Amino acid sequence: MQLSDDDQMSFESGVAAFEAKHFARAMQFLYPLAEAGMAEAQYRVAIMCQNGLGVVRKPEEAVKWMRAAAEQGNPMAQHGLGFMYLEGDCVEKEAAQAVHWFEKAAEQGLAGSKTTLALMYAQGSGVEKDPEAARRWYLSAGFDPDELDSLKG
């Protein structure tokens, strides 16, 4: 998405407000950009709606914006949507959808998604227990599965 100078300034102001925890102000800057289709703005609007930051908690809006950003390929939104499905936050708990979105984010290199998938497979949480798949995801995330095993015992 090519931004005009004004939109770029609004985005930077929105991110600065978000990072400074001035969420109502961040929403003023980011919501119009989310509506215009900017994935990063959609992701941050989703976080604010999901957690009631600067606005009343709005689960439906949170899912709408998180999905919009995830479908555009934003790995953090894909991870966030995965967690929504994993935890049943703003949506019905649905392990298959959680795995789908975690895999999308993991394919883009997001270590948190790889680690979450490893844990899911190691524990059989929402998926068939598969120690070999867990091992592959741990390795992909940069962990030594043998060292992790030694921590358990």
N, C-alpha and C positions, 0 to 999 in steps of 0.2 A: 504494500500500500504506500503510494507516494504521498507524502504530507506536504501541505503548504507550509510556509514559514510560520503562519499563525497557529496552525494545528500542531506543528512541532513544538512551538513555545507552550501551547496549552498542555501537550503531553508531558513535557519536561516539568512544567509547574505542577501538574497532577501527580506525577511520580514523586516529586519533592515533597508535596503535601502528604502523600501516602506514607512515604518513608519517615516523615516527621510525626506521623500519627494524627494528622489533621484531616480526618477521614471525610467530614462533611465538605470541606474545601476540595479535597481530592475528587470527590464524586462530582462536584460542579465542573471540574475540568475534564474528567475522564468519561463521564456518561455520554456526552455528545460524540466523542470519538469512538466509544463502544458501538453506539447506534450507527455510526458511519462504517463500521466493519473492521476496526483496528483490533487485532487479536490481543495485543498486550493490554490495551485499555479494557477489553472485554474480560480478560483474566482478573485484573485488579478490581473491576466492578463486581465480578462474581464473588471474590473474596470478601468484599465489604458487605454484599447482600447476604452471603452465607453466615457471616459472623456478627451481623448487626453493627458494623463499624460505620459510624456517620449517618446511618439510616436504621430504620426498624428492620430486624431480620426478615428477609424475604426469600424463603427457600426456592420458590418457583423461579424467581428472577435469577437466583444464584445458579441454578441448573441451566437455565436458558443461556446465560452468558458464558458459563464454564464450557458448555457443549459447543457454543459458537466458536470460542477460541480454540478448543481442542480439535474441532473439525477443520480448522485452518492450519493445524499442525503445530500449535504452541505446546511444547513439551511440558511446561509447568501446568498448563490447563489440562492436558491429558492425564498427568499424574494426579491433579486435584480431582478430576472427574472419576478417576479410578478409586480414589479414597472415598469419594461420596458413595460410590456403589459398594465398596468394601465395608464401610461403617454404617450404611443406611442413613446417611446424613443428607437431607433434602430430597432423597429418592429412596425407593425400596431397595433393601439390601439385595444385591445380585452379583454373585461372585464371578460369573462368566463375563459380565460387563466390566467388572473391576480388572480382571486379567486382560481383557481386550485393550483397555485404555493404558494400563501399566505397560503392556508390551509395546504399544505405539510410542510411549515416552522413552522406554528402554532402547528401542531401535534408534532413537536420536541421541543416545548416550547418557540419559539421565540416570545417574548411579542410584538415586533413591528409589526409582522404579525397579531397577534391577534387584536391589536388595529386598524390596518388598515382595517381588516375585519369588526370590530365593526362599524367603521366610514362608510364604504361602505354600510352596512345594515341599519344603522341609517339614512343615507341620501338618500338611494336608488340610490347610485352612481354605475352604472354598474351592479347592481343586483336589484331584486325586493325589495322595502323597506320592512324591516322586523324588527320592534322594538324588538321583543322577541329574534331573532337571534343576534341583536346588543347587547342586554343586556347580553346574554350568553357569547359573545366574550369579552365584557368589563370585566365581572366577571372573566373569564379565564385569562385575562391579568393582573388581580390584581386591577382593578378599581372598585369603588362603583358607579354603574350607577345612583343611586339616588343622589349622590353628584354631578355627572356630569350634571344631569338635573338642579340642582339648579344653576349651573354656567351659564346656558343659559338664565335664566329668570331674 
